[in-house]
Each structure stands twice: as structure tokens, then as C-alpha cells.
């Protein structure tokens, strides 16, 4: 399965995967408005490949059922909570 990947001009770290290059017909208009102008990153063959940030099976399933897959960046780390957990661990040692 071939897949075209585009990055968002509005949301840093957001990527849109579609089965055909420049065919955004399956992507909802509201999503395209939030995504901004798509910038082509690459076209890849999904078969036998691993992706760094997402499960390739989720990409395939979403593209087959929805016609696209949206990859969002992971949520930012809560450094204060990490610090509190680290301090609590240090106290219990």
C-alpha cells in the first residue's frame, strides 16, 4: 500500500497520511481547515515498514476505513509532575 505523507502548516508535529498523492477528497473540510496548507513530506510503501511515531497497522486501518490517517504530536511532558514523582521515589528509598 502506497501512502503520501503531508505535514501541517498550522500544527507543529501533525502529519496527514493519504492513499493518493494530492487527493484530499476523503479528508473532512473542518480537518483540512485546522491542518492548514499541507506540505508534501514523502510517498512511502507501507508494506514491511515500521514508522517511528505511530503503529503502521493503525495507519492502514484508518486509511482503509476513513480514507486518511492523522498523526498528532505526543502531548507535552508535565515536568512538575515528573519532578514530584522523582522526589517521592527518592524519599521512599
PABATI-889697 format. One record per atom (N, C-alpha, C): chain; residue in three letters; x, y, z; atom name. Coordinates in Angstrom, 1 decimal. Layout:
<atoms>
   chain   resn       xx       yy       zz   name
       A    ala        X        Y        Z     CA
...
</atoms>
This chain:
<atoms>
   chain   resn       xx       yy       zz   name
       A    unk      0.8     -1.2      0.0      N
       A    unk      0.0      0.0      0.0     CA
       A    unk      0.9      1.2      0.0      C
       A    unk      0.7      2.1     -1.0      N
       A    unk      1.4      3.4     -1.0     CA
       A    unk      0.7      4.4     -0.2      C
       A    unk      1.4      5.4      0.3      N
       A    unk      0.9      6.4      1.2     CA
       A    unk      1.6      7.7      1.0      C
       A    unk      0.9      8.8      0.8      N
       A    unk      1.5     10.1      0.8     CA
       A    unk      1.4     10.8      2.1      C
       A    unk      2.5     11.4      2.6      N
       A    unk      2.5     12.0      3.9     CA
       A    unk      2.8     13.5      3.8      C
       A    unk      1.9     14.3      4.5      N
       A    unk      2.0     15.7      4.4     CA
       A    unk      2.1     16.2      5.9      C
       A    unk      2.9     17.3      6.0      N
       A    unk      3.0     18.0      7.3     CA
       A    unk      2.1     19.2      7.3      C
       A    unk      1.6     19.6      8.5      N
       A    unk      0.7     20.7      8.7     CA
       A    unk      1.5     22.0      8.7      C
       A    unk      0.8     23.0      8.2      N
       A    unk      1.4     24.4      8.3     CA
       A    unk      0.9     25.1      9.5      C
       A    unk     -0.1     24.5     10.2      N
       A    unk     -0.6     25.2     11.4     CA
       A    unk     -0.3     24.5     12.7      C
       A    unk     -0.1     23.2     12.7      N
       A    unk      0.1     22.4     13.9     CA
       A    unk      1.4     21.7     13.8      C
       A    unk      2.4     22.1     14.6      N
       A    unk      3.7     21.5     14.5     CA
       A    unk      3.6     20.1     15.0      C
       A    unk      4.2     19.2     14.2      N
       A    unk      4.3     17.8     14.6     CA
       A    unk      3.1     17.0     14.1      C
       A    unk      2.1     17.6     13.4      N
       A    unk      0.9     16.9     12.8     CA
       A    unk      1.2     16.5     11.4      C
       A    unk      0.9     15.3     11.1      N
       A    unk      1.1     14.7      9.7     CA
       A    unk     -0.2     14.1      9.3      C
       A    unk     -0.5     14.2      8.0      N
       A    unk     -1.6     13.6      7.4     CA
       A    unk     -1.2     12.6      6.4      C
       A    unk     -1.7     11.3      6.5      N
       A    unk     -1.4     10.2      5.6     CA
       A    unk     -2.6     10.0      4.7      C
       A    unk     -2.4     10.0      3.4      N
       A    unk     -3.5      9.7      2.5     CA
       A    unk     -3.0      8.7      1.4      C
       A    unk     -3.9      7.9      0.9      N
       A    unk     -3.5      6.8     -0.1     CA
       A    unk     -3.1      7.3     -1.4      C
       A    unk     -3.5      8.5     -1.9      N
       A    unk     -3.1      9.0     -3.2     CA
       A    unk     -2.6     10.4     -3.0      C
       A    unk     -1.5     10.7     -3.7      N
       A    unk     -0.8     12.0     -3.6     CA
       A    unk     -1.8     13.1     -4.1      C
       A    unk     -1.9     14.1     -3.3      N
       A    unk     -2.7     15.3     -3.5     CA
       A    unk     -4.2     15.0     -3.7      C
       A    unk     -4.7     13.9     -3.2      N
       A    unk     -6.1     13.6     -3.2     CA
       A    unk     -6.7     13.7     -1.8      C
       A    unk     -7.1     14.9     -1.4      N
       A    unk     -7.7     15.1     -0.1     CA
       A    unk     -9.2     15.0      0.0      C
       A    unk     -9.8     14.3     -1.0      N
       A    unk    -11.2     14.2     -1.1     CA
       A    unk    -11.9     13.5      0.1      C
       A    unk    -11.2     12.6      0.7      N
       A    unk    -11.7     11.8      1.9     CA
       A    unk    -11.5     12.5      3.2      C
       A    unk    -10.7     13.6      3.2      N
       A    unk    -10.4     14.3      4.4     CA
       A    unk    -11.5     15.4      4.7      C
       A    unk    -12.1     15.4      5.9      N
       A    unk    -13.2     16.3      6.1     CA
       A    unk    -12.6     17.8      6.0      C
       A    unk    -13.5     18.7      5.5      N
       A    unk    -13.1     20.1      5.4     CA
       A    unk    -12.7     20.7      6.7      C
       A    unk    -13.4     20.4      7.8      N
       A    unk    -13.0     21.0      9.1     CA
       A    unk    -11.6     20.6      9.5      C
       A    unk    -11.2     19.3      9.2      N
       A    unk     -9.9     18.9      9.5     CA
       A    unk     -8.9     19.6      8.6      C
       A    unk     -9.2     19.8      7.4      N
       A    unk     -8.3     20.5      6.4     CA
       A    unk     -8.1     21.9      6.9      C
       A    unk     -9.1     22.6      7.4      N
       A    unk     -9.0     24.0      7.9     CA
       A    unk     -8.1     24.0      9.1      C
       A    unk     -8.2     23.1     10.0      N
       A    unk     -7.4     23.1     11.2     CA
       A    unk     -6.0     22.7     10.8      C
       A    unk     -5.8     21.8      9.9      N
       A    unk     -4.5     21.3      9.4     CA
       A    unk     -3.7     22.4      8.7      C
       A    unk     -4.4     23.2      8.0      N
       A    unk     -3.7     24.3      7.2     CA
       A    unk     -3.2     23.8      5.9      C
       A    unk     -2.4     24.5      5.2      N
       A    unk     -1.8     24.1      3.9     CA
       A    unk     -0.9     22.9      4.1      C
       A    unk     -1.3     21.8      3.5      N
       A    unk     -0.4     20.6      3.6     CA
       A    unk      0.9     20.7      2.7      C
       A    unk      2.0     20.3      3.3      N
       A    unk      3.2     20.3      2.6     CA
       A    unk      3.7     18.9      2.5      C
       A    unk      3.9     18.5      1.2      N
       A    unk      4.4     17.1      1.0     CA
       A    unk      5.7     16.8      1.6      C
       A    unk      5.7     15.7      2.3      N
       A    unk      6.9     15.2      3.0     CA
       A    unk      7.5     14.1      2.2      C
       A    unk      6.7     13.0      1.9      N
       A    unk      7.2     11.9      1.2     CA
       A    unk      6.1     11.0      0.8      C
       A    unk      6.4     10.1     -0.2      N
       A    unk      5.5      9.0     -0.5     CA
       A    unk      6.2      7.7     -0.2      C
       A    unk      5.6      6.8      0.6      N
       A    unk      6.2      5.6      1.1     CA
       A    unk      5.4      4.4      0.8      C
       A    unk      6.0      3.3      0.7      N
       A    unk      5.3      2.0      0.7     CA
       A    unk      5.2      1.5      2.1      C
       A    unk      3.9      1.2      2.6      N
       A    unk      3.7      0.8      3.9     CA
       A    unk      4.1     -0.6      4.2      C
       A    unk      4.1     -1.5      3.2      N
       A    unk      4.3     -2.9      3.4     CA
       A    unk      5.8     -3.1      3.9      C
       A    unk      5.9     -3.9      5.0      N
       A    unk      7.2     -4.3      5.5     CA
       A    unk      7.9     -3.1      6.1      C
       A    unk      7.3     -2.1      6.5      N
       A    unk      7.9     -0.9      7.1     CA
       A    unk      7.5     -0.6      8.5      C
       A    unk      8.3      0.0      9.3      N
       A    unk      8.0      0.5     10.6     CA
       A    unk      8.1      2.0     10.6      C
       A    unk      7.2      2.6     11.3      N
       A    unk      7.2      4.1     11.5     CA
       A    unk      7.6      4.4     12.9      C
       A    unk      8.3      5.6     13.0      N
       A    unk      8.9      5.9     14.3     CA
       A    unk      7.9      6.3     15.3      C
       A    unk      6.8      7.1     15.0      N
       A    unk      5.9      7.6     15.9     CA
       A    unk      4.6      6.9     16.1      C
       A    unk      4.2      6.1     15.0      N
       A    unk      2.9      5.5     15.0     CA
       A    unk      2.9      4.1     14.6      C
       A    unk      1.9      3.3     15.0      N
       A    unk      1.8      1.9     14.7     CA
       A    unk      1.3      1.8     13.2      C
       A    unk      2.0      1.2     12.4      N
       A    unk      1.7      1.1     11.0     CA
       A    unk      0.3      0.4     10.7      C
       A    unk     -0.1     -0.5     11.6      N
       A    unk     -1.4     -1.1     11.5     CA
       A    unk     -2.5     -0.1     11.7      C
       A    unk     -2.3      0.8     12.6      N
       A    unk     -3.4      1.8     12.8     CA
       A    unk     -3.5      2.7     11.6      C
       A    unk     -2.3      3.0     11.0      N
       A    unk     -2.3      3.8      9.8     CA
       A    unk     -3.1      3.1      8.7      C
       A    unk     -2.8      1.8      8.5      N
       A    unk     -3.5      1.1      7.4     CA
       A    unk     -5.0      1.0      7.7      C
       A    unk     -5.4      0.7      8.9      N
       A    unk     -6.8      0.6      9.3     CA
       A    unk     -7.5      1.9      9.0      C
       A    unk     -7.0      3.0      9.5      N
       A    unk     -7.6      4.3      9.3     CA
       A    unk     -7.7      4.7      7.9      C
       A    unk     -6.7      4.4      7.1      N
       A    unk     -6.7      4.7      5.7     CA
       A    unk     -7.7      3.9      4.9      C
       A    unk     -7.9      2.6      5.3      N
       A    unk     -8.9      1.8      4.7     CA
       A    unk    -10.3      2.2      5.1      C
       A    unk    -10.5      2.5      6.3      N
       A    unk    -11.9      2.8      6.8     CA
       A    unk    -12.3      4.3      6.6      C
       A    unk    -11.3      5.2      6.9      N
       A    unk    -11.6      6.7      6.8     CA
       A    unk    -11.2      7.3      5.5      C
       A    unk    -10.1      6.8      4.9      N
       A    unk     -9.5      7.4      3.7     CA
       A    unk     -8.3      8.2      4.0      C
       A    unk     -8.0      8.3      5.3      N
       A    unk     -6.8      9.1      5.7     CA
       A    unk     -6.4      8.7      7.2      C
       A    unk     -5.2      9.1      7.6      N
       A    unk     -4.8      9.0      9.0     CA
       A    unk     -4.1     10.3      9.4      C
       A    unk     -4.5     10.7     10.6      N
       A    unk     -3.9     11.9     11.2     CA
       A    unk     -3.0     11.6     12.3      C
       A    unk     -1.7     12.0     12.2      N
       A    unk     -0.8     11.7     13.3     CA
       A    unk     -0.6     13.1     14.0      C
       A    unk     -0.8     13.0     15.3      N
       A    unk     -0.6     14.2     16.1     CA
       A    unk      0.6     14.0     17.0      C
       A    unk      1.2     15.1     17.4      N
       A    unk      2.4     15.0     18.2     CA
       A    unk      2.0     14.5     19.6      C
       A    unk      2.9     13.8     20.3      N
       A    unk      2.6     13.4     21.7     CA
       A    unk      2.4     14.6     22.6      C
       A    unk      1.6     14.4     23.6      N
       A    unk      1.3     15.6     24.5     CA
       A    unk      2.6     15.9     25.2      C
       A    unk      2.7     17.2     25.6      N
       A    unk      4.0     17.7     26.2     CA
       A    unk      4.1     17.0     27.6      C
       A    unk      5.3     16.8     28.0      N
       A    unk      5.5     16.2     29.4     CA
       A    unk      5.2     17.2     30.4      C
       A    unk      4.6     16.7     31.5      N
       A    unk      4.4     17.6     32.7     CA
       A    unk      5.6     17.5     33.6      C
       A    unk      6.5     18.4     33.4      N
       A    unk      7.8     18.3     34.1     CA
       A    unk      7.6     18.5     35.6      C
       A    unk      6.6     19.2     36.1      N
       A    unk      6.4     19.4     37.5     CA
       A    unk      6.0     18.0     38.1      C
       A    unk      5.1     17.3     37.5      N
       A    unk      4.6     16.0     38.0     CA
       A    unk      5.8     15.0     38.0      C
       A    unk      6.6     15.1     36.9      N
       A    unk      7.8     14.2     36.9     CA
       A    unk      8.7     14.5     38.1      C
       A    unk      8.9     15.7     38.3      N
       A    unk      9.8     16.1     39.4     CA
       A    unk      9.2     15.7     40.8      C
       A    unk      7.9     15.8     41.0      N
       A    unk      7.3     15.4     42.2     CA
       A    unk      7.4     13.9     42.4      C
       A    unk      7.2     13.1     41.3      N
       A    unk      7.3     11.7     41.4     CA
       A    unk      8.8     11.2     41.7      C
       A    unk      9.7     11.9     41.1      N
       A    unk     11.1     11.6     41.3     CA
       A    unk     11.5     11.9     42.8      C
       A    unk     11.0     13.0     43.4      N
       A    unk     11.3     13.3     44.8     CA
       A    unk     10.6     12.3     45.7      C
       A    unk      9.4     11.9     45.4      N
       A    unk      8.7     10.9     46.2     CA
       A    unk      9.5      9.6     46.2      C
       A    unk     10.0      9.2     45.0      N
       A    unk     10.8      8.0     44.9     CA
       A    unk     12.1      8.1     45.8      C
       A    unk     12.7      9.2     45.7      N
       A    unk     13.9      9.4     46.5     CA
       A    unk     13.7      9.3     48.0      C
       A    unk     12.5      9.9     48.4      N
       A    unk     12.2      9.8     49.9     CA
       A    unk     11.9      8.4     50.3      C
       A    unk     11.3      7.6     49.5      N
       A    unk     11.0      6.2     49.9     CA
       A    unk     12.2      5.3     49.8      C
       A    unk     13.3      5.7     49.3      N
       A    unk     14.5      4.8     49.2     CA
       A    unk     15.3      4.8     50.4      C
</atoms>
